[in-house]
Amino acid sequence: ERDWKLVEDPTLSRGGCRVETESSRIDATVEQRLHAVLARFLGGERQGDPDETAPLPGGQGDE
């Protein structure tokens, strides 16, 4: 089994969650979920929307 740890991230809004492993990343932050709903409702990506493939701020997950 691999070790894991739960780390508080003060940059996440209440109700948000982000899971990272060496091979995958799940972004269930409130902002990302809202973005997905709006994109679907408005018919796709809008110019100026954040890049979902951009690295995390502060190099989080490198511990």
C-alpha positions as CSV (number, residue, x, y, z in Angstrom):
1,E,0.0,0.0,0.0
2,R,1.0,3.6,-0.6
3,D,1.0,6.2,2.1
4,W,-1.3,9.1,1.8
5,K,-2.0,12.2,3.7
6,L,-4.8,14.8,4.0
7,V,-3.5,18.3,3.7
8,E,-5.5,21.5,4.5
9,D,-5.3,24.0,1.7
10,P,-6.3,27.5,2.8
11,T,-6.6,28.6,-0.9
12,L,-9.6,26.3,-1.5
13,S,-13.1,27.7,-1.0
14,R,-15.3,26.0,1.6
15,G,-16.8,22.8,0.0
16,G,-13.9,22.4,-2.5
17,C,-11.7,19.4,-2.9
18,R,-8.6,18.7,-4.9
19,V,-7.0,15.2,-5.2
20,E,-3.5,14.7,-6.7
21,T,-1.4,11.7,-7.3
22,E,1.7,11.1,-9.4
23,S,-0.5,10.0,-12.3
24,S,-3.7,12.0,-12.0
25,R,-5.4,15.1,-10.7
26,I,-9.1,15.7,-9.8
27,D,-10.2,19.2,-9.4
28,A,-13.6,19.4,-7.5
29,T,-13.2,22.9,-6.3
30,V,-16.4,25.0,-6.1
31,E,-15.0,27.3,-8.8
32,Q,-14.2,24.4,-11.2
33,R,-17.6,22.8,-10.7
34,L,-19.3,26.2,-11.3
35,H,-17.2,26.7,-14.4
36,A,-18.2,23.3,-15.8
37,V,-21.9,24.1,-15.2
38,L,-21.7,27.5,-16.8
39,A,-19.7,26.2,-19.8
40,R,-22.3,23.5,-20.4
41,F,-25.2,26.0,-20.0
42,L,-23.5,28.7,-22.2
43,G,-22.4,26.2,-24.8
44,G,-18.7,25.7,-24.3
45,E,-15.5,27.5,-23.3
46,R,-15.4,31.2,-23.3
47,Q,-12.5,33.4,-24.2
48,G,-10.5,34.3,-21.0
49,D,-11.5,31.2,-19.1
50,P,-8.7,29.8,-16.9
51,D,-6.5,27.1,-18.5
52,E,-7.4,23.8,-16.7
53,T,-4.0,22.4,-17.5
54,A,-2.1,25.2,-15.9
55,P,0.1,24.2,-12.9
56,L,-1.2,24.7,-9.4
57,P,-0.2,28.0,-7.7
58,G,2.6,27.7,-5.2
59,G,3.7,24.3,-6.5
60,Q,1.2,22.5,-4.3
61,G,1.3,18.7,-4.3
62,D,5.1,18.6,-4.5
63,E,5.6,17.5,-0.9
